[in-house]
Amino acid sequence: MSHHKHAKNHPATEAMQEWLAADVALPKTHPAVSIYGSARIPSNHSDYQQAEQLARKLSDAGFAVISGGGPGIMEAANKGAFAGASQAVGLNIVLPHEQHPNPYQNLSLKFQHFTSRKTAFVQHSAAFIVFAGGFGTLDELFETLVLIQTGKLPMRPVILVGRTFWQGLLDWIEEQLVARNLIASGDMNLLQIIDDAEEIVRVIQNSMKAA
């Protein structure tokens, strides 16, 4: 009896419950776009301002904007969407430091587990936009690419914003991964750098029409 009594607290069970809750709530926000990026970028930074402006354009174009719900680029994304015509969604992770929910969320979900949170991001987004960030942002980017590359997720735009930040990574992927046949040359087409907000909106709209 005691085993069953504590089973509900098992991390795998908790993660599944979190994912199921998101799976009920997030379809109501479709179509949606995820924006990833650093929690550490301040509001006076050009990346923050660019993310806020892009999110506003996406929101007014009819896309809900999903972010990690915290500060930095996540706040900018929610803030821009919150001011627009569509929903601002935050998938908040509970951390001992750094992550505090931002106030610009029409729909706020709380996660204890990164696994269920990342699943919620990828399953409910028509496109993925990635601003400058650290390990967490890179983890989200590469997990999304792996899911698309392996056919576990339908082909969807993965757009990197900030050529100065990202171009070196794309060059390295080309010079090392493609050159050594560690990935196919066609895998380079899974992601693209676009800095113009209106072009980003067009690319996402066109991809949805083609789907």
Secondary structure, 3 states (H helix, E strand, C coil): CHHHHHHCCCHHHHHHHHHHHHHHHHHHHCCEEEEECCCCCCCCCHHHHHHHHHHHHHHHCCCEEEECCCCCHHHHHHHHHHHCCCCEEEEEECCCCCCCCCCCCCEEEEECCHHHHHHHHHHCCCEEEECCCCHHHHHHHHHHHHHHHCCCCCCCCEEECCHHHHHHHHHHHHHHHHCCCCCCHHHHHHCEECCCHHHHHHHHHHHHHHC
